[in-house]
Structure formats: structure tokens, C-alpha cells
Amino acid sequence: MLQTDVICQVYLSVRNGAWCVPRIWDKGLPLDLTLFTRFSNFLVRLLPSRIFASRFQNAANARFDHALYGLQPSHDITASTVIINDDLPRRIISGSVQVRPSIARLTSSGVEFTDGTYVDDIATVICATGN
């Protein structure tokens, strides 16, 4: 018999924040077909990079408010790799994934975060350091 009443809480610890954008962009087209066209590449080369970054950040925040949910990085959207994911924003909004600050230390059964909060009875810690 399958046990379905097990609740699994996921904590996402981010040190510097992250830009998260959906795969599906304007008019239902994939991000790479909408944003990375010959015309947009021409505009990127023609316009100052901060104008492109500002417009892309505003569009990303229009779909998911990064500051409201604790993911707002201090760097602009073109300064690092962007997370392309349709499911993560929904899971953060619903509460099944909780965004936390950096990990201060691991204990034998839990995690202490840099803001002083502590979560006990952690089953698994997955480390992903980025690029």
C-alpha cells in the first residue's frame, strides 16, 4: 500500500539570490524563440547593456516578484546564469518550497541559516554551487 500522507518540505537556501524566468514567454512562445532572435541580438549590440538588462529584469519581475519571495539578487539579470523554470515560482508561492538565506552551519540533524533560524530533522542536503 502506498503511503500518501508524508509531507516533504523543501528549503531553498540562496546566498546571492537568483533570477528565475519561465520557459514560456510572451504569446506562449519559448523564451529562446522570443528573446533570443536576430532582431533582439541586434538591439543588444546597439543599445547600452543596462537598458536591455533593465527591460529583461522588469519583464522577469512582472511574472514573479523576486524581492517579495526572497530571491531578488543584488546583481542584474545579465551578470549571471538565469534559472529557467516554470515550476519553481509556483512552488515558492504555494509554500511547498521555502526560500532561506545562506547556510551558517550544518548540525547532525538540522541546518542553521545565517539569519539565525534553525530547521531540525532534515533528511537530505543537496549542495549545488552554481557555475
Sequence and secondary structure as in RCSB ss.txt:
>XXXX:A:sequence
MLQTDVICQVYLSVRNGAWCVPRIWDKGLPLDLTLFTRFSNFLVRLLPSRIFASRFQNAANARFDHALYGLQPSH
DITASTVIINDDLPRRIISGSVQVRPSIARLTSSGVEFTDGTYVDDIATVICATGN
>XXXX:A:secstr
         EEEE SS   EE SB GGG BHHHHHSSHHHHHHHHHS HHHHHHHHHHHHHHHS TTTTT   SS
 TTSS  EE SHHHHHHHHTSEEEE  EEEE SSEEEETTS EEE           
